[in-house]
Amino acid sequence: MRFHNDRLIAAVLFAGMGAFAADTGSSSGAPEIAYDSVPDFLKLPADLHMGEPSGVAVNSKKHIFVFNRGNSTGPAYGATAAQVLEFGPDGKYIREIGHNLYAWSFAHTVRVDKDDNLWAVDKGSDMVIRFNPEGRVTMVFGRKKEASDEGGPWTRVNPPRPAIDGQFRQPTDVTWDPEGNIFISDGYINSRIAKYDKNGDWVKQWGDRGTESGKFNLPHSIAADAKGNIYVADRENSRIQVFDHDGNFLKVIKIDIPAPANARVWYGNAFTAENPPQGSRRPGSPWAICITPGPGTQYLYSADSYPGRVYKLTLDGQVLGMLGSTGRQLKQFGWIHEMACPAENELYVAEILNWRVQKLLLHPPK
């Protein structure tokens, strides 16, 4: 089936059809997936506390890494809030990686590559750091503002400032294709994907601010499949865009499943017909995505902030099932910011509002 253009997608949305064309790949009425959350999974020392865990990753040894907005010094604004914590497969605390690292400012996401290198994306310092499995820095991307200059966060202007090769403005995530090429989503100020080769040399960029195919409004999360296709959670545009590893647009995935009538919000007033959810709060709007590893069938998981669900999809974009809701109890979620999916039925979700990471065990129907 040929991919449709954005105008046709909008027409299908407006018509309220239950199933979308191939380029949206979603359907209403997806079944609920039964699941459990392992109680008190991560075990912290008595003198260490979880702040906002914005990132979570799992390596080949089943060690869990949490990029935590903790260890804060300074006032509420301008604080340093970033630390990488490592836990064993049983959830027992092992160590902190990169203590007092120069790049640390405001944690965003953490990933592990095929060689068990750890990658941390710091939104506040505009830097991406690679650690080897021993926890030493082996590669650096971006550059933070110098302490000798007048400091301050990047400001949003309209039209946006043009992106600069090799420089980031509040980057969000990182992934790799099978050849080891590096893809960085950038981000809150820029609206593009930056590509480097496996040696860390700049290759190209693609994307800009906009709603057309190939453009972004906050590329917030990024993942790659076994073929090297790149999936970008275009959060404010409420869609996942898929590209080949050269940045050629392939398709768009939209999740169009309405929130239940009793859906809650974590804080603030409930949404109404007069005050509907917008942008990143729309049901299905992707905050975090991950793809299960190969070989074999791979699955795409996507999480929204409202109504607080995780969706299981095929790589073509068909919604196979969903789970969860907003809340503060076990098996409920408060803004899932990053997910790790080392197996089809094993998920780790980092929630910035509930200050925790949950390990989820899924029980899909047989």
HELIX and SHEET records of a PDB file:
HELIX    1   1 ASP A    6  ALA A   15  1                                  10    
HELIX    2   2 ARG A  235  ASN A  237  5                                   3    
HELIX    3   3 GLY A  279  ARG A  281  5                                   3    
SHEET    1   A 4 ALA A  34  SER A  37  0                                        
SHEET    2   A 4 ARG A 356  HIS A 363 -1                                        
SHEET    3   A 4 GLU A 346  GLU A 351 -1                                        
SHEET    4   A 4 ILE A 336  ALA A 343 -1                                        
SHEET    1   B 4 GLU A  52  VAL A  58  0                                        
SHEET    2   B 4 ILE A  64  ARG A  69 -1                                        
SHEET    3   B 4 GLN A  83  PHE A  87 -1                                        
SHEET    4   B 4 TYR A  93  ILE A  97 -1                                        
SHEET    1   C 4 ALA A 107  VAL A 112  0                                        
SHEET    2   C 4 LEU A 118  ASP A 122 -1                                        
SHEET    3   C 4 MET A 127  PHE A 131 -1                                        
SHEET    4   C 4 VAL A 137  PHE A 141 -1                                        
SHEET    1   D 4 PRO A 171  TRP A 176  0                                        
SHEET    2   D 4 ILE A 182  ASP A 186 -1                                        
SHEET    3   D 4 ARG A 192  TYR A 196 -1                                        
SHEET    4   D 4 TRP A 202  TRP A 206 -1                                        
SHEET    1   E 4 PRO A 219  ALA A 224  0                                        
SHEET    2   E 4 ILE A 230  ASP A 234 -1                                        
SHEET    3   E 4 ARG A 239  PHE A 243 -1                                        
SHEET    4   E 4 PHE A 249  ILE A 253 -1                                        
SHEET    1   F 4 ALA A 288  ILE A 291  0                                        
SHEET    2   F 4 TYR A 299  ALA A 303 -1                                        
SHEET    3   F 4 VAL A 310  THR A 314 -1                                        
SHEET    4   F 4 VAL A 319  LEU A 323 -1                                        
END                                                                             
